[in-house]
Amino acid sequence: MKGVKVESIRNFVLIGHGSSGKTSLGESILFKAGVTKRKGSVDQGNSVLDSDPEEIKRKISINLAVAHVSWKDRWMNLIDTPGYLDFAGEVAAGIRVADNAVVVLDAASGVEVGSEKYWEMAQKRSLPGFIFVNKMTSQEIDLERLIEDIRDYFGTRAVPVQWPIGKGDKFEGVVDLLRGDLDKLGGDKGKGESLRDSLKESIIELSESLLDRYLGGEDIPAQELVDPLKDGIVKGEIIPILFGDALSDIGVEELLDFIAEFGASPLDLSAVKGKRGDEEVDVEPKVDNPMVSFVFKTLTEAHLGELYYVRVYSGTLEPGKEVLNVNLNRPEKINQIYLAQGKDRKETDGLVAGMIGVLVKLKETKTGHTLASKDFPVLLPGIEFPVPNVSVAIVPKAREDEERVSEGLARLHDEDPTFEFKYDPELKQTLIYGIGELHLDVIVSKLRDKFNVNVDTEKPRIPYRETIRKPAQAMGKYVKQTGGRGQYGICYIKIEPLKRGEGYEFVNQIFGGAIPSSFIPSVETGIKKAMQKGALAGYPVVDVKVTLYDGKYHPVDSSNLAFEIAGSMAFKEAEAQAEPYLLEPIYEVEVTVPEEYMGDVIGDLNARRGKILGMEVEGKLQKIKALVPLAELYKYSSTLRSITKGRGIFSLKFSHYDEVPRDIAQKVIQEAKKEEEK
């Protein structure tokens, strides 16, 4: 691998909506390049790229997968990513280390929600983009409408560089619009000529010298447009549209040819920016420079333990060398280095700048860490992972499994940073968080199959709050005098409601020493403790102002404990008189769906007590914003997938607390009392 030249490397990530055929395209690439003798199939469960037991069982990609092919003097690393938005973290990791993004579209469906979401991620890194229109053997293809759909979203920089020969069951190949023989298009030759002119004009517009010659009436030869076309693609000024059918292996060789010729090598892109202390440093992809690499994926395997997928950005990564984990400022010994071919791996003598490989037996390294030469400790930017916003509670089926559950959850978080977990002391539940219900279902399955731990899932409890409707006053009296030193503390407080979200305010209005100043903090401590468990249903009390205005003490028997208990008693009595009521957390929900599902989605949100805030149009998509109680959002991810046939996405963000409707509040209070009795 040390002989691989940086300029010959092409790193590309396959992104797109679920079921657009990314993994099938990856399998076709491996087959066409001679890596596999027999093409793997997702449906048959023998795919090289989808090898995880969960992927085989569900027939979908869950993890990113890395493979490589040698094609026409190019070393090509392909990264296959999931389409389901539940696994968007894998896509973010793949995009983070790629130099090119290939957006795979279903010819019959066009640009879908997932395609848009993942293209936005790629654009944040300014990756050169390619559009591969897959499944061209589908019968229901309107090519004119498809191109219009693509350009509606990607803009006029999306330009066909090929045109299909036939479509549906008559699709038999593609013609290169720049240099190919348009006679092969038969009756579509006129269309091809028009498209060739458009392509040429799109390229010529990028060069002042070419534009001057063209406007002067000169016909620019196709060969002179090759370099400007590559330059335009690398700069993002042109997004080429290509066509094919992965299952039939049509158009796949032409895609590889095109990426080999026009795709960006690490040298074609701007140097990666790293940080050395407070100083920004350019990390250039030169083999002779100090080594800098980035771990973008961790995977647990039964026999080898953790596998660390790494991209080298500078220098050469070699086995046997000690490097620095820059994030932790600790040394790591590099043991064997492997090249990944999906589920298979082959040991190699090292990785040069631009290469992607797999490390093993690292001690403390995690996803997102930088490994670098000790004399060049540069920290590379991490991965911008999506925030998990769906949760479920888990309970081990056997009590003795509790420790193994924690260990398994921690290992799964290392594999997938978009999965998080915590024990919530208020709710008294262990909660796991993911991007969707499917994501969490996979986590629970992995917990069982990888770590031999069975858990039950249950609905997360809702963190309700209590507050008050009107002012009230009360006395707290704690007096015990039974021989020897007693206890004596009396306090008078007034409570009143604050505006929503203002929390808590304590005012000391004691004058003249009615309560010595040394006991005032104890009164407040007692009040705060009482507020942790409200009188109505045992939920924390918020948005209350408490004024301590009088009290009595005993020079011998008063103590901090007596005044703490008195403060607690006073607050409980005052809250009960102040018309307490329940508050529930309200979340801002943003749902993005194709227009045809908008009515059903709005109807469902209304049924969940949602308040629609507004709608925005984004191309073919509608973005709906609503405020919805958290209590109504359990399993919303599954419902949305069902309503939109997998084409809707949503995000959640806490907004505020608001009053619970009276009939629902009564049920919550009754349930809380039953729980208390248990």
C-alpha positions in Angstrom: 0.0 0.0 0.0 3.0 2.3 0.5 3.3 2.3 -3.3 -0.2 3.8 -3.9 0.1 7.4 -5.2 -2.1 10.0 -3.5 -3.2 11.4 -6.9 -4.6 8.0 -7.9 -6.9 7.7 -4.9 -10.7 8.3 -5.2 -12.7 8.1 -2.0 -16.4 8.2 -2.6 -19.4 7.7 -0.4 -22.7 6.3 -1.6 -25.7 8.3 -0.1 -29.4 8.4 -0.8 -32.9 7.5 0.5 -33.7 4.0 1.7 -34.2 1.4 -1.0 -32.6 3.5 -3.7 -30.1 0.7 -4.3 -26.8 2.0 -2.8 -25.7 -1.4 -1.5 -26.7 -3.2 -4.7 -24.6 -0.6 -6.6 -21.7 -1.3 -4.3 -22.0 -5.0 -4.9 -22.2 -4.4 -8.6 -19.0 -2.3 -8.4 -17.2 -5.1 -6.6 -18.4 -7.6 -9.1 -17.5 -5.5 -12.2 -14.0 -4.7 -10.8 -13.4 -8.4 -10.3 -13.2 -8.3 -6.5 -16.0 -10.8 -6.2 -16.6 -13.8 -8.5 -20.3 -13.9 -7.7 -22.3 -10.7 -7.0 -23.7 -10.4 -3.5 -27.4 -9.8 -2.9 -29.2 -7.9 -0.1 -32.3 -10.0 -0.5 -30.4 -13.3 -0.4 -28.4 -12.2 2.6 -25.0 -12.8 1.0 -24.0 -9.2 0.5 -20.4 -8.3 1.1 -21.3 -4.9 2.3 -24.3 -5.8 4.5 -22.9 -8.5 6.7 -24.1 -7.7 10.2 -26.7 -10.2 11.5 -29.2 -7.4 12.0 -28.7 -6.3 8.4 -29.2 -9.8 7.0 -32.3 -10.3 9.1 -33.9 -6.9 8.2 -32.6 -6.7 4.6 -31.4 -3.1 5.1 -28.1 -1.4 5.7 -27.5 -0.4 9.3 -23.8 0.2 9.4 -21.5 2.0 6.9 -19.3 -0.4 5.0 -16.0 0.2 3.4 -14.6 -1.6 0.3 -12.0 -0.9 -2.4 -11.4 -1.7 -6.0 -8.5 -1.1 -8.4 -9.9 0.5 -11.6 -7.9 1.9 -14.5 -4.8 2.9 -12.5 -7.1 4.3 -9.7 -7.3 3.1 -6.1 -11.0 3.6 -5.3 -12.3 3.4 -1.7 -16.1 3.2 -1.6 -18.2 3.8 1.5 -21.7 2.4 1.5 -24.1 4.0 3.9 -27.6 3.3 5.2 -30.6 5.0 3.7 -32.9 4.8 6.7 -32.8 8.1 8.6 -32.6 6.2 11.9 -29.0 5.5 10.9 -28.0 8.9 9.8 -25.0 8.9 12.1 -23.4 6.3 9.9 -23.9 8.6 6.9 -22.4 11.5 8.8 -19.3 9.4 9.5 -19.0 8.2 5.9 -19.3 11.8 4.6 -16.7 13.0 7.1 -13.9 11.0 5.4 -15.0 10.9 1.8 -13.7 13.2 -1.0 -16.7 12.7 -3.3 -20.4 12.0 -2.7 -22.4 9.9 -5.1 -26.2 10.5 -4.6 -28.1 7.4 -5.6 -31.7 8.1 -6.8 -34.4 5.6 -7.6 -35.4 6.5 -11.2 -39.1 6.0 -10.4 -39.1 8.1 -7.2 -36.6 10.9 -8.0 -35.3 13.1 -5.2 -36.7 11.9 -1.8 -36.4 13.1 1.7 -33.3 11.0 2.6 -31.5 12.1 -0.6 -32.1 15.8 0.4 -31.0 15.3 4.0 -27.8 13.5 3.2 -26.9 15.9 0.3 -27.2 18.7 2.8 -24.7 16.9 5.0 -22.3 16.5 2.0 -22.7 20.1 1.1 -21.5 21.2 4.6 -18.2 19.7 3.7 -18.3 21.0 0.1 -17.9 17.5 -1.4 -17.9 17.2 -5.1 -21.2 15.5 -6.0 -22.3 13.0 -8.6 -25.9 11.9 -9.2 -26.4 8.2 -10.2 -30.0 7.6 -11.3 -30.5 3.9 -10.5 -33.2 1.3 -11.3 -33.5 2.5 -14.9 -35.2 -0.8 -15.8 -38.3 0.4 -13.8 -41.3 0.8 -16.1 -42.8 4.0 -14.7 -40.0 6.5 -15.7 -40.7 9.9 -17.1 -37.2 11.1 -17.9 -38.1 14.7 -18.6 -39.9 15.0 -15.3 -37.1 13.2 -13.5 -34.5 15.7 -14.7 -36.8 18.6 -13.9 -37.2 17.1 -10.4 -33.4 16.8 -9.9 -32.8 20.3 -11.1 -35.6 21.7 -8.9 -33.6 20.5 -5.9 -29.9 20.5 -7.0 -30.3 23.6 -9.2 -29.1 24.2 -12.8 -25.6 23.0 -11.9 -27.0 19.4 -12.1 -26.4 18.4 -15.7 -26.7 15.1 -17.6 -23.3 13.9 -18.8 -24.8 10.6 -20.1 -28.1 9.7 -21.6 -29.8 6.3 -21.4 -30.2 4.0 -24.4 -33.8 2.9 -23.9 -35.7 2.7 -20.6 -37.7 0.2 -18.7 -37.1 -3.3 -19.9 -35.5 -1.9 -23.0 -32.8 0.0 -21.1 -29.5 -1.4 -22.4 -26.8 1.2 -21.6 -25.7 4.8 -21.7 -24.0 7.2 -24.0 -21.3 9.7 -23.0 -22.8 13.1 -24.0 -19.4 14.8 -24.2 -17.5 12.3 -26.4 -19.7 9.4 -27.1 -21.5 8.2 -30.3 -24.9 9.7 -30.3 -26.1 7.4 -33.1 -26.5 4.7 -30.4 -29.4 6.7 -29.0 -31.5 5.9 -32.1 -34.7 7.9 -32.1 -33.3 9.9 -29.1 -30.3 11.2 -31.1 -31.9 14.7 -31.5 -32.4 14.8 -27.7 -28.8 13.7 -27.2 -27.5 16.5 -29.5 -29.5 19.1 -27.6 -28.2 17.8 -24.3 -24.6 17.7 -25.6 -24.9 21.4 -26.5 -26.3 22.2 -23.0 -23.4 20.3 -21.4 -20.8 22.0 -23.4 -22.3 25.4 -22.6 -22.4 24.6 -18.9 -18.6 23.8 -19.0 -17.6 26.7 -21.3 -19.4 29.2 -19.0 -16.8 28.2 -16.3 -13.9 29.5 -18.3 -13.5 33.1 -19.5 -11.1 32.1 -22.3 -13.3 29.3 -23.6 -16.4 31.6 -23.4 -14.6 34.3 -25.4 -13.7 31.7 -28.1 -17.2 30.2 -28.1 -18.9 33.6 -28.4 -16.6 34.4 -31.3 -18.2 31.5 -33.1 -15.5 28.8 -32.5 -16.6 25.2 -31.9 -14.6 24.0 -28.9 -13.4 20.4 -29.3 -14.7 18.0 -26.6 -11.2 17.1 -25.5 -10.5 20.7 -24.5 -13.5 20.5 -22.2 -12.3 17.6 -20.1 -10.1 19.5 -17.7 -12.6 22.4 -17.2 -15.3 19.7 -16.5 -13.2 18.1 -13.8 -12.4 21.5 -12.3 -16.1 22.4 -12.3 -17.0 19.1 -10.6 -14.3 19.5 -7.9 -15.4 23.1 -7.2 -19.1 22.0 -7.0 -20.0 24.2 -10.0 -21.3 21.1 -11.9 -23.1 18.1 -10.5 -23.0 15.4 -13.3 -26.1 13.2 -13.7 -25.4 9.5 -14.7 -27.7 6.6 -15.3 -27.7 2.9 -14.7 -29.2 -0.2 -13.1 -27.2 -1.9 -10.3 -29.2 -5.1 -10.3 -28.6 -5.5 -14.1 -25.0 -4.2 -13.9 -25.8 -1.6 -16.6 -24.0 1.7 -16.4 -21.8 0.7 -13.5 -18.5 0.5 -15.4 -19.3 3.9 -17.0 -19.9 5.3 -13.4 -16.5 3.9 -12.3 -14.8 5.3 -15.5 -16.4 8.7 -14.8 -15.3 8.9 -11.1 -11.8 7.6 -12.1 -11.4 10.5 -14.6 -13.4 13.3 -13.0 -13.6 12.5 -9.3 -11.5 14.4 -6.8 -8.3 12.9 -5.4 -7.2 14.1 -1.9 -4.7 16.4 -3.8 -7.6 18.1 -5.7 -9.3 19.4 -2.5 -8.3 22.1 0.0 -6.0 21.0 2.8 -7.9 19.8 5.9 -7.8 22.3 8.7 -6.6 21.0 12.1 -5.6 22.6 15.4 -2.3 22.5 17.2 -3.2 24.1 20.5 -4.8 27.4 19.5 -3.1 27.5 16.2 -4.9 26.5 13.0 -2.8 24.1 10.8 -3.1 22.9 7.3 -2.9 19.1 7.1 -1.7 18.3 3.5 -2.1 14.9 1.9 1.6 14.3 1.4 3.3 10.9 2.0 6.5 12.5 3.4 4.7 14.7 5.9 4.1 13.7 9.6 1.3 11.2 10.0 -2.2 12.4 10.8 -5.2 10.1 10.7 -8.8 10.1 11.9 -10.9 7.3 13.4 -14.4 7.5 11.9 -16.1 4.2 12.9 -15.7 1.6 15.7 -17.2 -1.9 15.3 -17.1 -4.8 17.8 -16.3 -8.2 16.4 -16.5 -11.4 18.4 -13.0 -12.7 17.6 -10.9 -9.5 17.1 -12.7 -7.2 19.6 -12.9 -3.6 18.5 -12.2 -2.6 14.9 -11.3 1.0 14.2 -11.9 2.4 10.7 -9.3 5.1 10.0 -8.7 7.6 7.2 -5.1 8.8 6.8 -4.8 12.5 6.0 -1.1 13.0 6.0 2.1 10.9 6.0 2.1 7.1 6.3 0.5 5.0 9.0 2.6 1.9 9.7 2.3 -1.2 12.0 4.6 -1.4 15.0 4.8 2.4 15.4 3.7 4.3 18.5 1.5 7.3 17.8 -0.4 9.9 19.8 -4.1 10.0 20.5 -4.4 13.8 20.3 -7.8 13.9 21.9 -6.6 12.2 25.0 -2.9 13.2 24.8 -2.0 9.5 25.3 0.2 7.1 23.3 -1.3 4.3 21.2 0.6 1.4 19.7 -0.4 0.6 16.1 -0.6 -3.2 15.7 -1.9 -4.9 12.5 -3.4 -2.8 9.8 -6.0 -4.2 7.5 -7.7 -3.2 4.3 -11.5 -3.7 4.4 -13.5 -5.4 1.8 -16.9 -5.2 3.4 -17.0 -8.0 6.0 -13.6 -9.3 4.9 -10.2 -7.9 5.8 -6.7 -8.3 4.5 -3.5 -7.3 6.3 -1.4 -4.6 4.8 2.0 -3.0 5.3 0.7 0.5 5.9 -1.6 3.2 4.7 -0.5 6.3 2.8 -2.2 9.7 2.9 -5.7 9.4 1.4 -6.1 5.7 2.2 -8.8 4.1 4.4 -8.1 1.0 6.5 -8.8 -0.8 9.8 -6.9 -0.9 13.1 -7.2 -3.3 16.0 -6.2 -3.6 19.6 -6.1 0.1 20.5 -6.4 0.8 24.2 -8.4 4.1 24.6 -9.2 5.3 21.1 -12.8 6.0 20.1 -14.8 7.2 17.1 -13.9 10.8 16.3 -10.4 10.7 17.7 -7.3 11.8 15.9 -4.1 9.6 15.8 -1.0 11.6 14.8 2.8 11.5 14.9 4.0 12.6 18.4 6.0 15.5 16.8 2.9 16.8 14.9 0.0 16.6 17.4 -2.7 18.1 15.3 -6.3 17.7 16.3 -8.7 17.1 13.3 -12.4 18.3 13.6 -14.8 15.6 14.8 -18.0 14.2 13.2 -21.2 16.3 13.4 -23.5 13.5 14.5 -27.3 13.9 14.5 -28.9 14.4 17.9 -30.9 11.4 19.2 -34.4 12.5 20.1 -36.4 9.3 20.5 -36.3 7.4 23.8 -37.6 4.2 25.4 -37.1 2.8 28.9 -35.4 -0.6 29.4 -35.6 -3.1 32.2 -33.3 -6.2 32.5 -35.4 -9.4 32.6 -33.0 -10.8 35.2 -31.7 -8.6 38.1 -28.2 -10.2 37.8 -28.0 -8.8 34.3 -27.9 -5.1 35.4 -24.1 -4.8 35.3 -23.9 -6.5 31.9 -26.6 -4.2 30.5 -24.5 -1.2 31.5 -21.4 -2.7 29.9 -23.3 -3.6 26.7 -24.8 -0.2 26.4 -21.4 1.5 26.8 -19.9 -0.7 24.1 -22.8 0.0 21.7 -22.4 3.7 22.3 -18.7 3.4 21.3 -19.9 1.7 18.1 -22.6 4.3 17.5 -22.3 7.7 19.1 -25.8 8.6 18.0 -27.0 6.1 20.6 -27.0 7.4 24.2 -28.3 6.0 27.5 -28.6 7.2 31.1 -30.4 6.4 34.3 -32.9 9.2 35.1 -33.2 9.5 38.9 -36.4 11.6 38.7 -38.2 9.1 36.5 -36.4 6.1 38.1 -35.9 4.5 34.7 -32.9 3.6 32.5 -33.5 5.4 29.2 -32.0 4.7 25.8 -32.0 7.4 23.2 -31.8 7.0 19.4 -32.8 8.7 16.1 -35.9 6.6 15.7 -37.7 3.5 17.0 -36.1 1.3 14.4 -32.7 2.5 15.6 -33.6 1.6 19.2 -35.1 -1.8 18.2 -31.7 -2.6 16.6 -29.9 -1.6 19.7 -32.1 -3.9 21.9 -31.5 -6.8 19.4 -27.7 -6.2 19.5 -27.8 -6.1 23.3 -29.4 -9.5 23.2 -27.3 -11.1 20.4 -23.9 -9.6 21.1 -23.9 -9.4 24.9 -26.4 -12.1 25.8 -28.6 -9.7 27.8 -32.4 -9.7 27.5 -34.3 -6.5 28.4 -38.0 -5.5 28.3 -38.9 -2.1 26.9 -41.5 0.2 28.4 -42.8 3.7 27.8 -40.7 6.5 29.4 -42.4 8.3 32.2 -43.2 11.9 31.6 -41.4 14.5 33.7 -44.5 16.5 34.7 -44.2 19.6 36.9 -46.5 21.2 39.4 -47.1 24.9 39.9 -49.7 27.2 41.6 -52.6 29.4 40.4 -52.9 31.9 43.3 -51.0 33.2 46.3 -51.2 31.5 49.7 -49.7 31.8 53.2 -48.9 29.1 55.7 -47.0 28.5 59.0 -44.5 25.7 59.5 -44.1 24.7 63.1 -41.8 22.0 64.3 -41.7 22.0 68.1 -40.5 19.0 70.3 -39.8 19.6 74.0 -39.6 16.3 75.9 -36.9 16.5 78.5 -33.3 17.6 77.7 -32.7 19.6 74.6 -35.7 19.9 72.3 -36.4 21.1 68.8 -38.0 24.5 68.0 -38.6 26.2 64.7 -41.5 28.2 63.5 -41.7 30.1 60.2 -44.3 32.0 58.2 -44.2 32.1 54.4 -46.1 33.5 51.5 -46.0 31.9 48.1 -47.2 33.3 44.8 -47.0 32.2 41.1 -44.2 33.4 38.8 -44.4 33.6 35.0 -43.9 30.3 33.1 -40.3 29.4 33.0 -39.1 31.7 35.7 -38.4 28.8 38.0 -38.0 29.7 41.7 -37.3 32.8 43.8 -36.7 33.1 47.5 -37.1 36.4 49.4 -36.0 36.9 53.0 -38.2 39.6 54.7 -37.2 38.7 58.3 -36.6 41.9 60.3 -35.7 42.4 64.0 -34.3 38.9 64.5 -37.6 36.9 64.5 -35.4 34.1 63.0 -31.7 34.4 63.5 -29.9 34.8 60.1 -27.9 31.6 60.7 -31.2 29.6 60.4 -32.6 31.3 57.2 -30.6 29.0 54.8 -32.1 26.0 56.6 -35.6 27.3 56.1 -34.9 27.7 52.4 -33.3 24.2 52.3 -36.6 22.8 53.7 -38.6 24.7 51.1 -36.5 23.4 48.2 -36.8 19.8 49.5 -40.6 20.2 49.7 -40.6 21.6 46.2 -39.0 18.4 44.8 -42.2 16.5 45.6 -45.3 18.5 45.1 -48.5 18.0 47.1 -50.7 17.3 44.0 -49.0 14.3 42.4 -45.5 14.2 43.8 -43.8 16.1 40.8 -41.3 18.9 41.3 -42.9 22.4 41.8 -41.7 25.2 39.6 -42.4 28.9 38.9 -43.0 29.9 42.5 -41.9 32.9 44.5 -41.5 32.2 48.2 -41.3 35.0 50.8 -40.2 34.2 54.4 -41.7 37.1 56.4 -41.9 36.0 60.1 -41.0 33.3 62.6 -40.1 32.3 66.1 -37.1 30.7 67.6 -35.9 29.4 71.0 -32.5 30.4 72.2 -31.7 26.8 73.4 -33.9 24.4 71.4 -33.8 26.0 67.9 -31.6 24.2 65.4 -30.9 24.1 61.6 -32.8 20.8 61.5 -35.9 22.3 63.2 -36.1 25.2 60.8 -35.5 23.0 57.8 -38.4 20.8 58.8 -40.5 23.9 59.5 -39.7 25.3 56.1 -40.8 22.1 54.4 -44.0 21.9 56.4 -44.9 25.5 55.6 -44.4 25.0 51.8 -46.4 21.8 51.7 -49.4 23.5 53.4 -49.1 26.7 51.3 -49.0 24.8 48.0 -52.1 22.8 48.9 -54.0 26.1 49.4 -52.7 27.8 46.3 -54.7 25.7 43.7 -51.8 23.6 42.4 -52.0 22.2 38.9 -50.0 20.1 36.6 -47.6 21.2 33.8 -46.4 19.0 31.0 -43.4 19.3 28.7 -44.2 20.6 25.2 -41.9 19.9 22.3 -41.4 21.8 19.0 -41.8 19.2 16.3 -40.6 19.8 12.7 -41.8 17.3 10.2 -40.6 17.2 6.6 -42.8 15.2 4.2 -43.7 15.0 0.5 -46.8 17.1 -0.2 -49.1 14.2 -0.8 -48.9 13.1 2.8 -49.3 16.5 4.4 -53.0 16.2 5.2 -52.5 12.9 7.0 -49.5 14.1 8.9 -51.3 17.3 10.1 -54.4 15.2 11.1 -52.2 12.9 13.1 -50.5 15.9 14.9 -53.9 17.3 15.7 -55.0 14.0 17.2 -51.9 14.2 19.4 -53.1 17.5 20.9 -50.6 19.3 18.6 -50.8 23.0 17.7 -49.7 23.7 14.1 -47.4 26.7 14.0 -47.0 26.9 10.3 -45.8 25.3 7.0 -43.0 26.0 4.6 -42.4 24.7 1.1 -39.0 23.2 0.2 -39.1 22.0 -3.4 -41.4 19.0 -3.5 -41.4 18.8 0.3 -43.5 20.4 3.0 -42.0 21.4 6.4 -44.6 21.4 9.1 -43.9 23.0 12.5 -46.0 22.2 15.5 -46.0 22.2 19.3 -46.9 18.8 20.7 -47.0 17.4 24.3 -44.2 14.9 25.0 -46.8 12.5 26.4 -48.3 12.2 22.9 -45.1 11.6 21.0 -44.3 8.0 22.1 -43.6 5.9 19.0 -44.2 8.9 16.7 -41.3 7.8 14.5 -43.0 4.5 13.6 -46.3 6.3 13.0 -44.7 8.8 10.7 -42.9 6.1 8.8 -46.2 4.2 8.3 -48.2 7.3 7.2 -45.5 8.5 4.7 -44.2 5.0 3.6 -40.8 5.9 5.0 -40.5 9.2 3.2 -41.1 11.5 6.2 -38.6 12.8 8.7 -38.9 14.8 11.9 -36.9 16.5 14.6 -37.8 17.3 18.2 -36.7 20.2 20.5 -37.9 21.0 24.0 -40.0 24.2 23.9 -41.7 24.9 27.3 -44.0 23.6 30.0 -47.8 24.2 29.7 -50.9 23.3 31.7 -52.2 19.7 31.4 -55.9 19.6 30.4 -58.1 18.9 33.4 -59.3 15.4 32.3 -55.8 14.2 31.5 -54.4 15.7 34.7 -56.9 13.7 36.8 -55.7 10.5 35.2 -52.0 11.4 35.8 -52.8 12.3 39.4 -54.6 9.0 40.0 -51.7 7.0 38.4 -49.2 8.9 40.6 -51.2 8.0 43.7 -51.4 4.3 42.7 -47.7 4.3 42.1 -47.1 5.9 45.6 -49.3 3.2 47.2 -47.2 0.5 45.6 
